[in-house]
Amino acid sequence: MQKKVKITSTVTAIYNAIKLLLFVFGLIFAPLLAMAQTECPESTLPKFDPEHEPRTLCQKYSPPGKFPNRFGTTETHFASQIIWNLNNGSDVFTGDIDLVGELIIDQDFTLLNCKMRIWPNVRIRVEADVTFTLDGSKLFCCQGTWQGIDLDYRSTMVTRNVTEIEDAQVAMESPCTATMSIRNTVFNRNIVGIRLGYDGPVPWDPCPTFPTFTQFAGNTFQCNAPLNGTANGVSFVGVQVYKTNATIGALTSALNTFRNIQFGIRFESQWWGTSAVNRCRFESVLNDGIFMAQGNLRVERCIFLNNGFRGVNILETRGLVAQNNNFNCNDDVAAQAGGNNIYRHIQAAGFSLNAEVDINHNFFGGSFSNTEKNEQVNCIELVGATNMGGGTSVRVDFNDFSLIDAATSGTSVGVLLTGEFPSSSSTIIEFNDFYLDHPSSESNGSQLIGVRLISGNKNNVSIYSMGATIGLRK
């Protein structure tokens, strides 16, 4: 027999100020300081590979002197010049290249197992209705950064077979109508890995058709050494989306990995529809695995491990579905600057009119054993306010929560509702299982809580059919 409990908490306006601060934060940082931003809005320290090993493509593949081929000159400014003047009419080129000036891909062209050393501030531009393929090739810059690959409308970009792209300002920029097949590709030490959509002045119809991934599987976005010219600069974001929707990964694709960068995926602006993230692993991302300023988001079959601040962070949601994901953190998560060390797996700090939130069939974990490092996790944190959109519907069901804490101060919570929820909103928390394991000795005020409602009226909250296991360790 189901037991239904109605819970209403007391009122306070403190979370109005919190939401305002979060909104201002988004306004400041969402434009992303376009090309040169390398500082974290909230910071944890990056971890780089050991220095005694070659870490960059320049260290691995750049010999003294020149490569055999020199492109970007008057004679090799266009792919067609290379194909017909140097390559006997073949559109597949093999060989090592110094790219000293802009290269325009004006007809279908493939770089097969090439090493391309690119001069600073140089770009590759793919013209409309043309396909550019990188097959097992390595693109890098030895000093500073190159601009990256700029896709024109209706162009196609293909990468595969452990192609590696390093040291770009924006490794790949795709406007509306471009098509991309990105497989088994490493984006390393780029400020931005892939940028989708249009980030200029707001047009009426920014994306009549969306930039499309025909495939997105088995890719890695990382930063294994400081950005060129910096002591500890780190990549800003793996995939960045402006004024459009995007589906990143498929439910059956090989995992895409985001690690040791400031943000995994950032949805800066969204006009309509729903964006989706599937089959992605966010591991030791320094800030948020997924950030969304405002919009609709669906996250499915992803892994979030030891992200520095949040797994999923939405400043204002019109709709959120998170299901069949694994969220976890332990003592290996990087300490936050300032020492707060409060980690959140899912945080939504604002809700539009008639927003719908559905969080189901996920695992949420936090296991902290280091008594010298105060750590706590809020698995799901939903923040209301007096200006929160009416008609918001929240459902949290069929999730597993496992919180294991050492004798440190702080409070870890499975589901936290905070701030003012309007009377027209409704929240259902049902069929969840909680495992709370806590030492029975003195714990300096440390607490583990399954569901917590604080600071403001919640209105129409239903909690029932829950399972809980309490462990006390001596």
C-alpha positions in Angstrom: 0.0 0.0 0.0 1.4 3.4 -1.0 1.7 6.0 1.6 1.4 9.6 0.4 2.9 12.4 2.4 2.2 16.1 1.7 5.1 18.3 2.7 5.0 22.1 2.8 8.0 24.1 4.2 8.3 27.7 5.5 8.7 30.8 3.4 11.7 33.0 2.8 12.9 35.1 -0.1 16.6 34.4 0.1 16.7 32.3 -3.1 15.5 35.3 -5.2 19.0 36.7 -4.6 20.6 33.4 -5.4 18.7 33.0 -8.7 19.6 36.6 -9.7 23.3 35.9 -9.0 23.2 32.8 -11.1 21.5 34.7 -13.9 24.1 37.5 -13.8 26.8 34.7 -13.8 25.3 33.4 -17.0 25.2 36.8 -18.7 28.8 37.4 -17.9 30.3 34.1 -18.9 27.9 32.7 -21.6 29.4 34.7 -24.5 32.5 32.7 -23.6 35.0 35.4 -24.1 35.1 33.9 -27.6 38.6 32.9 -28.5 41.0 33.6 -25.7 39.2 32.7 -22.5 41.2 30.2 -20.5 40.2 31.0 -16.9 37.5 29.1 -15.2 34.4 31.0 -13.9 34.7 28.7 -11.0 38.0 27.0 -10.7 39.6 23.7 -9.8 43.1 22.8 -10.8 43.7 20.9 -14.1 45.8 17.7 -14.1 48.3 17.3 -17.0 50.1 14.2 -18.2 53.7 13.8 -16.8 56.1 16.3 -18.3 58.8 13.7 -19.1 56.6 12.1 -21.7 55.9 13.7 -25.1 52.4 15.2 -24.6 51.8 17.4 -27.6 51.7 16.6 -31.3 54.4 19.2 -31.8 56.7 17.3 -29.4 55.9 14.0 -31.1 55.9 14.9 -34.8 57.7 18.2 -35.5 61.2 17.7 -36.9 63.8 20.5 -37.2 63.4 22.3 -40.5 60.7 22.0 -43.0 58.2 19.3 -43.9 58.3 18.0 -47.5 55.2 19.9 -48.5 54.4 23.6 -48.0 50.8 24.6 -48.5 49.1 28.0 -48.2 51.2 29.8 -50.7 50.1 31.2 -54.1 50.6 27.8 -55.7 48.8 25.8 -53.0 46.1 28.2 -51.6 43.3 25.9 -52.9 42.7 22.2 -52.6 42.2 22.1 -56.4 45.7 23.4 -56.9 47.1 20.6 -54.8 45.0 17.9 -56.5 45.8 18.9 -60.1 49.3 20.4 -59.8 50.9 18.2 -57.2 48.8 15.0 -56.8 48.2 13.8 -60.4 44.4 14.5 -60.1 43.9 12.4 -57.0 41.8 14.0 -54.2 43.5 11.8 -51.5 46.8 13.3 -50.3 49.4 11.6 -48.2 52.5 13.3 -46.8 53.6 15.7 -44.2 52.7 19.4 -44.6 53.7 22.8 -43.4 50.6 25.0 -43.7 51.9 28.6 -43.7 48.8 30.4 -45.0 45.1 29.9 -45.5 44.0 26.7 -47.2 40.6 26.8 -49.0 39.0 23.4 -49.7 37.2 24.2 -52.9 36.6 20.6 -54.0 36.3 17.2 -52.3 39.7 16.6 -50.6 41.1 14.0 -48.1 44.2 14.1 -46.0 45.2 10.5 -45.3 47.7 9.8 -42.5 49.1 13.3 -42.9 51.0 15.3 -40.2 50.2 19.0 -40.7 52.2 21.6 -38.8 50.2 24.8 -39.0 51.5 28.4 -38.6 49.8 30.6 -35.9 46.5 32.3 -36.9 46.1 30.3 -40.1 42.8 28.7 -40.9 41.3 26.1 -43.2 38.1 27.0 -44.9 35.7 24.5 -46.5 33.5 25.9 -49.2 29.8 25.2 -49.8 28.9 21.8 -51.2 32.4 20.4 -50.6 33.5 17.5 -48.4 36.8 17.7 -46.4 38.0 14.5 -44.8 40.7 13.9 -42.2 41.6 10.3 -42.1 44.2 9.3 -39.5 45.8 12.7 -39.7 47.4 15.0 -37.1 46.9 18.8 -37.2 48.8 21.0 -34.7 50.6 24.3 -34.1 54.0 24.6 -32.4 53.7 28.2 -31.3 50.5 30.0 -30.3 47.2 28.8 -31.9 45.8 28.4 -35.4 42.3 29.5 -36.2 40.8 26.1 -37.0 38.5 24.7 -39.7 35.7 26.9 -40.8 32.8 25.2 -42.5 30.7 27.0 -45.0 27.0 26.5 -45.6 26.1 23.0 -47.0 29.7 21.8 -46.6 30.6 18.4 -45.1 33.3 17.6 -42.6 34.5 14.0 -42.0 37.0 12.9 -39.4 37.9 9.3 -38.5 40.6 6.7 -37.6 42.3 8.5 -34.7 42.6 11.9 -36.3 43.9 14.4 -33.8 43.4 18.2 -33.8 45.4 20.4 -31.5 46.1 24.0 -30.7 43.2 25.6 -32.4 41.2 28.6 -31.3 38.0 26.8 -32.5 39.0 23.4 -34.0 35.9 23.1 -36.0 33.2 25.8 -36.5 29.9 24.7 -38.2 27.1 27.1 -39.2 23.6 26.1 -40.1 23.2 23.5 -42.9 26.7 22.1 -42.5 27.0 18.3 -42.0 29.6 16.5 -39.8 30.6 12.9 -39.3 33.0 12.9 -36.4 34.3 9.5 -35.3 37.3 8.3 -33.3 38.8 11.8 -33.2 40.9 13.4 -30.5 40.4 17.2 -29.8 43.3 18.1 -27.6 44.4 21.5 -26.2 42.0 23.5 -28.3 40.3 26.5 -26.7 37.0 25.3 -28.2 36.7 21.8 -29.8 33.5 22.1 -32.0 31.3 25.2 -32.2 27.8 24.8 -33.7 25.4 27.5 -34.8 25.7 31.2 -35.1 27.1 33.4 -32.4 26.9 36.8 -34.1 24.1 39.5 -33.9 20.7 37.9 -33.4 18.9 37.3 -36.7 15.2 36.5 -36.9 15.8 33.0 -38.2 19.2 31.9 -37.0 19.1 28.3 -38.2 16.5 27.4 -40.8 18.1 23.9 -40.7 20.3 22.7 -37.9 24.0 21.8 -38.1 23.9 18.1 -38.2 26.0 15.3 -36.8 25.4 12.3 -39.1 27.8 10.5 -36.7 29.3 11.4 -33.4 31.0 8.5 -31.7 34.2 7.5 -29.9 35.6 11.0 -29.7 37.7 12.5 -27.0 37.9 16.2 -25.9 40.7 16.8 -23.5 43.7 18.9 -22.4 46.8 16.9 -21.6 49.2 19.8 -21.4 49.0 23.6 -20.9 47.8 25.6 -23.8 50.7 27.1 -25.9 52.0 30.2 -24.3 50.5 29.5 -20.9 51.8 27.9 -17.6 48.5 26.1 -16.8 45.9 27.2 -19.4 43.3 24.7 -20.2 40.7 24.2 -22.9 37.4 26.0 -22.4 34.8 23.7 -23.8 34.5 20.5 -25.9 31.3 21.3 -27.8 29.6 24.7 -27.8 26.2 25.4 -29.2 24.7 28.8 -30.1 21.1 29.7 -31.1 20.2 26.2 -32.3 19.5 22.7 -31.1 21.9 19.8 -31.3 21.9 16.0 -30.7 25.3 15.0 -29.5 25.9 11.3 -29.5 23.4 8.5 -30.3 21.9 6.0 -27.9 23.9 3.2 -29.5 27.1 5.0 -30.3 30.6 4.4 -28.7 31.2 6.7 -25.7 32.4 10.2 -26.3 34.8 11.4 -23.5 35.2 14.8 -22.1 38.0 15.3 -19.5 40.3 17.8 -17.9 38.7 20.8 -19.7 36.6 23.6 -18.2 33.3 22.5 -19.6 32.3 19.4 -21.5 29.3 20.8 -23.5 27.8 24.3 -23.3 24.4 25.3 -24.7 24.8 29.0 -24.8 21.4 29.8 -26.4 18.5 27.8 -27.8 15.5 29.1 -29.7 13.2 26.2 -29.9 12.9 22.4 -29.7 15.0 20.1 -27.6 18.7 19.3 -27.5 20.0 15.9 -26.5 23.2 14.4 -25.1 23.6 10.7 -25.4 26.4 8.2 -24.6 28.9 10.7 -23.3 31.4 10.4 -20.4 32.3 13.5 -18.4 35.2 12.7 -16.2 37.1 15.2 -14.1 35.7 18.2 -16.0 36.8 21.2 -14.1 33.4 23.0 -14.0 30.2 21.5 -15.5 29.9 18.4 -17.6 26.8 20.0 -19.4 25.9 23.6 -19.0 22.7 25.2 -20.5 21.8 28.8 -20.2 18.1 28.3 -21.1 16.2 25.6 -23.0 15.0 22.0 -23.3 17.5 19.2 -22.7 17.4 15.5 -22.7 20.4 13.6 -21.2 20.5 9.8 -21.5 23.0 6.9 -21.0 25.8 9.2 -19.9 28.4 8.9 -17.2 29.4 11.8 -14.9 32.4 11.1 -12.7 34.2 13.6 -10.4 33.2 16.8 -12.2 34.5 19.9 -10.3 31.2 21.6 -9.7 28.2 20.1 -11.5 27.3 17.2 -13.8 24.3 19.0 -15.4 23.8 22.7 -14.8 20.8 24.6 -16.2 20.3 28.2 -15.3 16.7 28.2 -16.6 14.9 25.1 -17.9 11.9 24.8 -20.2 12.2 21.1 -19.9 14.6 18.5 -18.6 14.7 14.8 -19.0 17.6 12.8 -17.4 17.3 9.1 -17.5 19.5 6.0 -17.4 22.6 8.0 -16.4 25.3 7.3 -13.8 26.5 10.2 -11.6 29.2 9.7 -9.1 32.0 11.4 -7.2 34.6 10.4 -4.7 37.8 11.7 -3.0 39.5 11.9 -6.4 37.3 14.9 -7.4 39.4 18.1 -7.5 39.2 20.4 -4.6 37.3 23.7 -5.3 39.0 27.0 -5.0 37.9 28.4 -1.7 37.6 25.0 -0.2 33.7 24.7 -0.3 33.9 21.3 -2.0 30.1 21.1 -2.6 29.4 19.0 -5.7 26.1 18.8 -7.5 25.1 16.1 -10.0 22.1 17.9 -11.4 21.2 21.5 -10.6 18.4 23.5 -12.1 18.3 27.1 -10.8 15.3 28.4 -12.7 12.1 27.2 -14.4 10.1 28.7 -17.3 6.3 28.8 -17.5 5.0 25.2 -17.6 8.4 23.7 -17.3 8.6 19.9 -17.1 11.3 18.1 -15.2 11.6 14.3 -15.3 14.5 12.6 -13.6 14.3 8.8 -13.6 16.2 5.5 -13.6 19.6 7.1 -12.7 22.3 6.2 -10.2 23.5 9.1 -8.0 26.5 8.4 -5.8 28.9 10.1 -3.5 31.6 8.3 -1.5 33.9 10.4 0.7 36.5 8.8 3.0 39.1 11.5 3.4 38.6 13.0 6.8 41.0 15.9 6.0 38.9 17.2 3.1 35.4 18.4 3.8 33.2 17.2 0.9 29.5 17.0 0.3 27.2 16.3 -2.6 23.7 17.4 -3.5 22.6 14.8 -6.0 19.6 16.7 -7.4 19.2 20.4 -6.4 16.2 22.3 -7.7 16.1 26.0 -6.8 12.8 27.9 -6.9 12.1 31.6 -6.6 9.1 34.0 -6.4 9.4 34.7 -10.1 9.5 31.0 -11.0 7.3 30.0 -13.9 3.9 28.7 -12.9 2.7 25.3 -13.8 6.1 23.7 -13.3 5.9 19.9 -13.0 8.7 17.9 -11.4 8.9 14.1 -11.2 11.8 12.3 -9.6 11.3 8.5 -9.6 13.0 5.1 -9.9 16.4 6.5 -9.0 19.1 4.9 -6.8 21.0 7.1 -4.4 24.2 6.0 -2.5 25.8 8.4 -0.1 28.8 7.2 1.9 30.4 9.8 4.1 33.4 10.0 6.4 33.4 11.9 9.7 33.6 15.4 8.1 31.4 18.4 8.4 28.7 19.2 5.9 25.5 17.8 4.6 25.0 15.5 1.6 21.5 15.3 0.2 19.8 13.0 -2.4 17.0 15.4 -3.5 17.1 19.0 -2.4 14.3 21.5 -3.1 15.1 25.0 -2.0 13.4 28.4 -2.5 9.9 29.3 -3.4 7.8 27.1 -5.6 4.5 28.6 -6.9 1.1 27.2 -5.9 0.5 26.0 -9.4 3.6 23.8 -9.4 3.7 20.1 -8.5 6.5 17.8 -7.4 6.3 14.0 -7.1 9.2 12.0 -5.6 8.4 8.3 -5.7 9.9 4.8 -6.0 13.5 5.9 -5.2 15.9 3.9 -3.2 18.4 5.5 -0.8 21.5 4.0 0.8 23.0 6.2 3.5 26.1 5.0 5.1 27.5 7.1 7.9 30.0 6.5 10.8 28.3 6.2 14.1 31.1 8.1 15.9 31.2 11.9 16.4 31.0 13.5 12.9 31.4 17.3 13.4 27.9 17.9 12.3 28.0 15.8 9.1 24.6 14.6 7.9 23.3 12.4 5.1 19.7 13.1 4.1 17.5 11.4 1.5 15.1 14.2 0.7 15.3 17.8 2.1 13.0 20.8 1.6 14.2 24.1 2.9 13.7 27.9 2.5 10.3 28.6 1.1 6.9 27.1 0.3 7.2 24.1 -2.0 3.4 23.6 -2.6 2.0 20.3 -3.8 4.9 18.0 -3.0 4.2 14.3 -2.9 6.7 11.8 -1.5 5.8 8.1 -1.3 6.9 4.5 -1.9 10.6 5.1 -1.0 13.2 2.6 0.1 15.9 3.5 2.5 18.9 1.6 4.0 20.8 3.2 6.8 24.3 2.0 7.6 26.2 3.1 10.7 29.9 2.3 10.9 31.9 2.1 14.1 
